[in-house]
Amino acid sequence: MNKGMTMRTAIIGGGIAGLAAAFELEKARAAGAAVEYTLFESRDRLGGSLASEIVNGAVLERGPDSFLTEKPAAAELCRELGLGADLVPSNDAARKTYILVKNRLVALPDGLMFLVPTKLIPTALTRLFSLKTKVRMGLELLHPPRPSQQDESVAALVERHFGTEAVDRLADPLLSGIYGGDAAELSARTVLPRLVEMESEYGSLTRGMLAAHSKMRARAKEEAKNNGLPTGRGQGSGNGSGKGQPQARSIFTSLRGGMQQFVDALVARLNPDWIRLSTPVNALRKSDGGWTVEAGGGTESYDAVIVASPAWAASTLLSGVDAALSEDLGAIPYSSSITINLVYDEAKLGELPDGFGFLVPASEGRSMLACTFVHRKFLARTLPGKAVLRAFLGGMKNEALLTEPDDVLVATVRRELNEILGITADPEYQQVSRWRRAMAQYAVGHQERTKRIAAHVAALPGLRLVGNAYDGIGIPDCIRLGRLAAKELVASQPAAAGESAGQRVG
């Protein structure tokens, strides 16, 4: 871009990462920066997998229902949008999660932290593991330090320390619930970097986790002392009991009106004339001093491009720009998922187990990966007397389910809920959502791949890649990357204003 001209940026993809980038550019424009943007979205709505609706007083999430509280980017953006008063915490006082074992629900034992058991008695008494596995967990304390030589799967790391049963009944269902992925394929170095570091320093993951927990408690007490607050027992175990600990921050945060409220507030801040729905980008080419975007039957030139589409789509768009970059992007695997919301009259539903819901190991041979008791996870988002159960299907191991009709999927979930929980009541409302190739999988070697991708992008001025395929799969990660990309482009702009650099060429 020449000095004195307006920087024009194309944003390809209107999910949360693309919207966050557009918001940041709009914010810079309002502050006087000479920037313009065009947001291209192939679908007829913005927000990507963030989509919710309110049915009979119940907030039903089609995609993600919340974001991690400890990652600040999402909550910060909500507050910037004036949504601070609508942020709602998860009901952690009732947080308890079960694992299905031989068709029986077994609660995760107290003291479980990031797949690592840290309390002897709860681990010894749990029905989740066999005696053989419990003995192995005790002997795990004797593991010597093991410097990390190369990346490996989460399953390999967990099996080396705790055995195959811990992979089957703990690591696989937990990671399937988060990533929709397979512990045997996911990268330990990327997905569980803290455990890799602990193994290198302490050998035993249990000793490493206890040391980290001790430091965290000491730090919390020191902060409380400095702020004139009473000191407590520190943070809890993270397993879901929520007992005997101060309720400082919830694990999850959502919005009173659902995640759609977040999307709507973001879109309201953007220039509607610069948003193009139902307009897929057909081609992306590097041109002298910028980029050419082909979409909607024409071509336009831009100074910069933020590609916020999935990596597999970015691979196609960049195939003619950098073949090696395209190959690495196309090699990032994705999983698909299905979300089914069922609304019940609570009086007809029968008594549910305490807690937030349950996870289903692949060895159980079920279609469901997990089920959340939504009305307990977030209070005040469901009318009194109503219950919402949210089931998850699909994942890397059962992509074929996406081709099944809605009525077959609902019947499958209802049958499994009957067999697991004894539910025979008919739901008052049912909703099926499919998300094809929506969740990036951080497979073994992911860090090396993203380093190569970053090097290729650095050699292409004006190009940025954002989304869940690179450095974090969650909503806060996508927001952070989207805003950072926009800030970097604005910062690279010559400090002068003038005419627009981009001209319509077709």
C-alpha positions in Angstrom: 0.0 0.0 0.0 1.3 3.4 -0.9 1.8 6.1 1.7 -1.2 8.3 2.2 -3.8 5.8 1.1 -6.6 4.0 2.9 -5.8 0.4 3.7 -8.5 -1.9 2.4 -8.8 -5.3 4.0 -10.8 -8.3 2.9 -12.0 -10.6 5.7 -12.9 -14.1 4.4 -15.2 -15.8 6.9 -17.8 -14.4 9.2 -17.4 -16.7 12.2 -16.3 -15.3 15.6 -12.7 -14.8 14.5 -13.7 -12.9 11.4 -16.2 -10.8 13.3 -13.6 -10.0 16.0 -11.2 -8.9 13.2 -13.9 -6.7 11.6 -14.7 -5.2 15.0 -11.1 -4.3 15.6 -10.8 -2.6 12.2 -14.1 -0.8 12.8 -12.7 0.4 16.1 -9.5 1.6 14.5 -11.5 3.4 11.7 -13.7 5.2 14.4 -10.4 6.3 16.1 -9.3 8.0 12.8 -7.3 5.2 11.1 -7.5 5.2 7.3 -8.9 1.7 7.0 -11.8 0.0 5.2 -12.9 -3.6 5.2 -15.2 -6.0 3.4 -16.4 -9.1 5.3 -17.2 -12.0 3.0 -19.4 -14.9 4.3 -20.6 -17.8 2.2 -23.6 -18.5 4.3 -26.7 -16.3 4.9 -25.8 -15.5 8.5 -22.8 -14.4 10.5 -21.4 -16.1 13.7 -20.4 -19.5 12.4 -21.1 -22.1 14.9 -22.3 -19.5 17.5 -26.0 -19.7 17.1 -28.8 -19.9 19.6 -32.5 -19.3 20.0 -35.0 -19.0 22.8 -37.8 -21.5 22.7 -40.5 -21.4 25.4 -38.3 -19.5 27.7 -35.3 -21.8 27.3 -32.0 -20.7 25.7 -31.0 -23.4 23.2 -27.5 -23.4 21.9 -26.9 -25.0 18.5 -23.1 -24.7 18.9 -20.8 -23.7 21.8 -22.8 -22.8 24.9 -20.0 -20.8 26.7 -16.4 -20.0 26.9 -13.6 -20.6 29.4 -13.5 -17.8 32.0 -9.7 -18.1 32.5 -9.1 -16.9 29.0 -10.1 -13.2 29.1 -10.5 -12.2 25.4 -14.2 -13.2 25.1 -15.4 -11.6 28.4 -13.4 -8.4 27.6 -15.0 -8.1 24.2 -18.4 -8.7 25.7 -17.8 -5.8 28.1 -16.6 -3.6 25.2 -19.9 -4.3 23.5 -21.9 -3.3 26.6 -22.8 -6.9 27.5 -21.1 -7.0 30.9 -24.3 -7.2 32.8 -25.5 -10.1 30.7 -22.5 -12.3 31.4 -23.6 -15.3 33.5 -21.3 -17.8 35.2 -21.7 -21.6 35.2 -23.4 -23.0 38.3 -20.1 -24.5 39.6 -21.7 -25.3 43.0 -23.5 -28.1 41.2 -20.6 -29.0 38.9 -20.2 -32.8 38.8 -19.4 -34.9 35.8 -20.0 -38.6 35.2 -18.4 -41.2 33.0 -20.5 -44.0 31.6 -18.9 -47.4 32.5 -20.7 -50.6 31.6 -23.9 -48.6 31.3 -23.5 -47.1 34.8 -22.7 -43.5 35.6 -19.6 -43.1 37.7 -18.7 -39.7 39.0 -15.2 -38.3 38.3 -13.3 -38.7 41.6 -12.4 -35.7 43.7 -8.9 -34.4 43.2 -8.8 -35.1 39.5 -6.8 -32.3 37.8 -6.2 -32.2 34.0 -6.5 -36.0 33.8 -4.2 -36.4 36.8 -5.4 -37.9 40.1 -4.0 -35.9 43.1 -6.0 -37.4 46.1 -5.3 -40.9 47.3 -8.5 -41.8 49.0 -11.0 -40.6 46.3 -8.9 -42.4 43.7 -8.7 -45.6 45.8 -12.5 -45.6 46.3 -13.7 -44.7 42.8 -15.5 -47.3 40.7 -14.1 -45.6 37.6 -10.9 -47.6 37.6 -9.9 -51.2 38.3 -7.6 -52.2 41.2 -4.8 -52.7 38.7 -5.1 -49.2 37.4 -5.3 -47.7 40.9 -2.1 -49.5 41.8 -0.4 -48.1 38.7 -1.6 -44.6 39.6 0.0 -45.0 43.0 3.3 -46.2 41.5 3.2 -43.3 39.1 4.7 -41.1 41.8 8.0 -43.0 41.2 8.4 -41.9 37.6 11.8 -40.2 37.0 12.0 -37.0 34.9 11.7 -37.6 31.2 12.8 -34.8 28.9 10.5 -34.4 25.9 12.3 -35.5 22.8 9.5 -35.3 20.3 5.7 -34.9 20.1 3.5 -37.8 20.9 -0.2 -38.5 21.2 -2.2 -37.7 24.4 -3.1 -41.4 24.6 0.6 -42.4 24.6 1.4 -39.9 27.4 -1.5 -40.9 29.6 -1.0 -44.6 29.0 2.7 -44.4 29.9 1.8 -43.0 33.3 -1.6 -44.5 34.2 -2.3 -47.3 31.8 -4.8 -48.1 29.0 -7.9 -48.0 31.2 -7.1 -44.3 32.1 -7.0 -43.6 28.4 -10.3 -45.4 27.7 -12.3 -44.1 30.6 -10.7 -40.7 31.2 -8.6 -39.1 28.5 -10.6 -40.2 25.5 -14.0 -39.2 26.7 -12.8 -35.9 28.1 -10.9 -34.9 25.0 -13.7 -36.2 22.8 -16.1 -33.9 24.7 -13.8 -30.9 24.1 -12.3 -31.5 20.6 -14.6 -34.2 19.2 -11.3 -35.9 18.6 -9.3 -39.0 19.4 -6.7 -39.1 22.2 -4.7 -41.5 20.0 -4.3 -38.8 17.4 -4.2 -35.5 19.4 -0.9 -33.9 20.1 0.2 -34.0 23.8 2.6 -31.1 23.3 -0.2 -28.9 21.9 -3.3 -30.1 23.8 -1.7 -30.8 27.2 1.6 -28.7 27.2 1.5 -28.4 31.0 1.6 -32.2 31.5 4.5 -32.5 29.0 6.4 -29.8 31.0 5.7 -31.6 34.3 6.9 -34.9 33.0 10.2 -33.3 31.9 10.7 -31.5 35.3 9.2 -34.0 37.8 8.8 -37.3 36.0 5.5 -38.0 37.9 2.6 -36.0 36.6 1.0 -36.4 40.0 4.0 -34.8 41.8 4.1 -32.1 39.1 0.4 -31.3 39.5 0.6 -31.2 43.3 3.6 -28.8 43.1 1.7 -26.6 40.7 -1.4 -26.7 42.9 0.7 -25.8 46.0 2.3 -22.8 44.2 -1.2 -21.7 43.0 -2.6 -21.8 46.5 0.4 -19.9 47.9 0.0 -17.2 45.3 -3.7 -16.9 45.9 -3.2 -16.5 49.6 -0.5 -13.9 49.0 -2.8 -11.9 46.7 -5.6 -12.2 49.2 -3.3 -10.9 52.0 -2.1 -8.0 49.9 -5.7 -7.1 49.1 -6.8 -7.4 52.7 -9.1 -10.4 52.0 -9.4 -13.5 54.2 -7.4 -16.4 52.9 -9.1 -19.8 52.2 -8.2 -23.2 51.1 -7.2 -22.0 47.6 -8.6 -23.4 44.4 -10.5 -26.6 44.2 -9.6 -29.8 42.5 -11.3 -29.1 39.3 -13.2 -32.4 39.2 -16.6 -30.9 39.6 -17.5 -31.3 43.3 -17.1 -27.6 44.1 -17.0 -28.3 47.8 -14.8 -26.6 50.4 -13.5 -23.9 48.1 -14.2 -20.2 47.5 -16.3 -19.6 44.5 -13.9 -17.0 43.0 -14.5 -17.5 39.3 -16.7 -20.0 37.4 -15.0 -22.3 34.9 -17.4 -21.3 32.1 -19.1 -18.0 31.2 -22.0 -17.5 28.9 -24.6 -14.8 28.1 -28.1 -14.5 29.4 -29.6 -14.5 25.9 -27.3 -17.1 24.5 -24.2 -16.9 22.4 -26.3 -15.4 19.6 -26.5 -12.3 21.8 -22.7 -12.0 21.4 -22.9 -12.3 17.6 -25.8 -9.8 17.3 -23.9 -7.2 19.4 -20.8 -7.6 17.3 -22.6 -7.3 14.0 -24.4 -4.2 15.3 -21.1 -2.4 15.6 -20.0 -3.1 12.0 -20.7 -1.1 8.8 -23.6 -3.1 7.2 -22.5 -1.8 3.7 -19.2 -3.7 4.1 -20.8 -7.0 4.9 -21.5 -9.5 2.1 -23.6 -12.5 3.1 -24.2 -15.5 0.8 -21.0 -14.5 -1.0 -18.4 -17.2 -1.1 -14.9 -16.2 -2.2 -14.0 -18.2 -5.2 -10.4 -17.3 -5.7 -7.6 -15.4 -3.9 -4.5 -14.2 -5.8 -1.4 -12.2 -4.9 -1.1 -9.0 -6.9 1.4 -6.2 -7.2 1.2 -4.4 -3.8 -1.8 -6.4 -2.5 -4.4 -9.1 -3.1 -7.1 -9.8 -5.5 -10.3 -11.4 -4.3 -12.8 -13.0 -6.7 -16.3 -13.2 -5.2 -19.9 -12.5 -6.2 -19.2 -12.5 -9.9 -16.5 -9.8 -9.7 -13.0 -9.1 -8.5 -11.6 -6.5 -6.2 -8.2 -5.5 -5.0 -7.2 -5.2 -1.4 -4.1 -4.3 0.5 -4.5 -7.1 3.0 -6.5 -10.2 3.6 -7.6 -11.9 6.8 -8.5 -15.5 6.1 -10.9 -16.5 8.9 -12.3 -19.6 7.2 -11.4 -23.2 8.2 -7.9 -24.3 7.3 -9.3 -26.7 4.7 -11.0 -23.8 2.9 -8.0 -21.6 3.3 -5.9 -24.3 1.7 -8.1 -24.2 -1.4 -8.0 -20.4 -1.6 -4.2 -20.3 -1.3 -3.3 -23.2 -3.5 -2.3 -20.9 -6.4 -0.4 -18.5 -4.1 1.8 -20.9 -2.1 1.6 -24.6 -2.8 3.5 -25.6 0.4 1.4 -23.4 2.6 -1.8 -24.8 1.0 -0.6 -28.4 1.6 0.1 -27.7 5.3 -3.3 -26.1 5.8 -5.0 -28.9 4.0 -3.3 -31.4 6.3 -4.9 -30.1 9.4 -7.7 -32.6 10.2 -11.2 -31.6 11.3 -14.0 -33.3 13.1 -17.8 -32.9 12.6 -20.4 -32.8 15.3 -24.1 -33.0 15.9 -25.9 -31.2 18.7 -29.4 -32.3 19.8 -31.4 -30.2 22.3 -34.4 -31.8 24.0 -36.7 -29.7 26.1 -38.8 -31.5 28.8 -41.4 -30.9 31.4 -39.2 -31.5 34.4 -42.0 -33.1 36.4 -42.4 -35.8 33.7 -38.7 -36.3 33.2 -38.0 -38.1 36.4 -35.0 -37.5 38.7 -31.6 -36.9 37.1 -28.2 -37.5 38.7 -26.7 -34.5 40.4 -24.4 -32.4 38.3 -23.9 -31.1 34.8 -24.1 -34.3 32.8 -22.0 -37.3 31.6 -19.4 -38.4 29.0 -19.4 -41.6 27.1 -16.2 -43.5 26.3 -16.0 -45.0 22.8 -15.7 -48.5 24.3 -19.3 -48.2 25.5 -20.5 -48.5 21.8 -22.9 -45.6 22.0 -23.7 -42.9 19.5 -23.7 -40.2 22.1 -20.3 -38.6 23.1 -21.8 -36.7 25.9 -24.9 -35.2 27.4 -25.3 -31.9 29.3 -28.0 -31.0 31.8 -28.2 -27.4 30.5 -30.8 -26.2 33.0 -28.3 -27.0 35.8 -25.1 -25.7 34.1 -26.5 -22.2 33.6 -29.3 -21.1 35.9 -31.9 -18.6 34.8 -31.7 -19.6 31.2 -34.5 -22.1 31.4 -38.0 -21.4 32.9 -38.8 -23.1 36.2 -40.3 -26.5 35.7 -38.5 -27.1 32.4 -35.3 -29.2 31.7 -33.0 -29.0 28.7 -30.8 -32.0 27.8 -28.1 -31.4 25.2 -26.6 -34.5 23.5 -23.5 -34.5 21.3 -22.8 -37.0 18.6 -20.3 -37.4 15.7 -16.6 -36.8 16.3 -13.7 -38.3 14.5 -14.9 -41.8 15.1 -18.5 -41.5 13.9 -18.7 -39.0 11.0 -21.3 -41.2 9.3 -24.0 -40.1 11.7 -24.1 -36.7 9.9 -25.9 -38.4 7.0 -28.7 -39.7 9.2 -32.1 -37.9 9.1 -33.1 -35.8 12.1 -35.8 -38.1 13.3 -33.4 -41.1 13.3 -30.8 -39.1 15.3 -33.4 -37.9 17.9 -34.7 -41.5 18.2 -31.2 -42.7 18.8 -30.5 -40.2 21.5 -33.9 -40.9 23.2 -33.2 -44.6 23.2 -29.8 -44.1 24.8 -31.1 -41.7 27.3 -33.7 -44.3 28.3 -31.1 -47.0 28.6 -28.7 -44.8 30.6 -31.1 -42.6 32.7 -34.4 -44.3 32.4 -36.0 -41.4 30.6 -39.3 -42.4 28.9 -41.0 -39.0 28.7 -41.5 -37.3 25.3 -39.7 -34.0 24.8 -41.8 -30.9 24.3 -39.3 -29.6 21.7 -36.4 -31.1 19.8 -33.7 -29.4 17.8 -30.9 -30.9 15.7 -27.8 -29.0 14.5 -25.0 -30.3 12.3 -21.6 -28.9 12.1 -19.5 -30.4 9.3 -15.8 -30.2 9.5 -16.0 -27.4 12.1 -13.5 -28.4 14.8 -9.8 -28.4 14.0 -7.8 -31.3 15.4 -4.4 -30.6 16.9 -2.8 -33.9 15.7 0.7 -35.0 16.6 3.1 -32.6 14.9 0.7 -29.7 15.1 3.3 -27.2 16.5 5.8 -28.0 13.8 3.1 -27.6 11.1 1.9 -24.2 12.5 5.5 -23.0 12.6 5.9 -23.8 8.9 2.5 -22.1 8.2 3.6 -19.0 10.1 6.9 -18.8 8.1 5.1 -19.0 4.8 2.5 -16.4 5.9 5.3 -14.0 7.0 6.7 -14.2 3.4 3.3 -13.0 2.1 2.8 -9.3 3.1 -0.7 -8.4 4.1 -1.9 -12.0 4.7 -3.2 -13.2 8.1 -4.7 -16.6 9.0 -7.1 -16.8 12.0 -9.5 -19.3 13.5 -9.5 -22.4 15.6 -6.9 -24.3 13.5 -3.8 -22.6 14.7 -3.3 -21.5 18.4 -6.4 -22.5 20.4 -9.8 -23.9 19.6 -12.0 -21.9 21.9 -14.0 -18.8 21.4 -11.5 -16.6 23.4 -8.6 -17.9 21.3 -10.4 -17.1 18.0 -11.3 -13.6 19.3 -7.7 -13.0 20.4 -6.3 -14.1 17.1 -8.8 -12.1 15.0 -8.3 -8.9 16.9 -4.5 -9.4 16.9 -4.4 -9.8 13.1 -6.4 -6.6 12.6 -4.2 -4.7 15.1 -1.1 -5.9 13.3 -2.4 -4.7 9.9 -3.4 -1.3 11.3 0.0 -0.9 12.9 1.7 -1.6 9.6 -0.2 1.1 7.8 1.8 4.2 6.8 0.8 7.2 9.0 -1.0 9.3 6.5 -4.5 9.6 5.1 -5.6 9.9 1.5 -7.4 8.2 -1.2 -8.4 4.5 -1.2 -5.9 2.1 -2.6 -8.4 -0.5 -3.6 -10.2 -0.1 -6.9 -12.9 -2.3 -8.4 -11.3 -4.2 -11.3 -14.2 -6.5 -12.4 
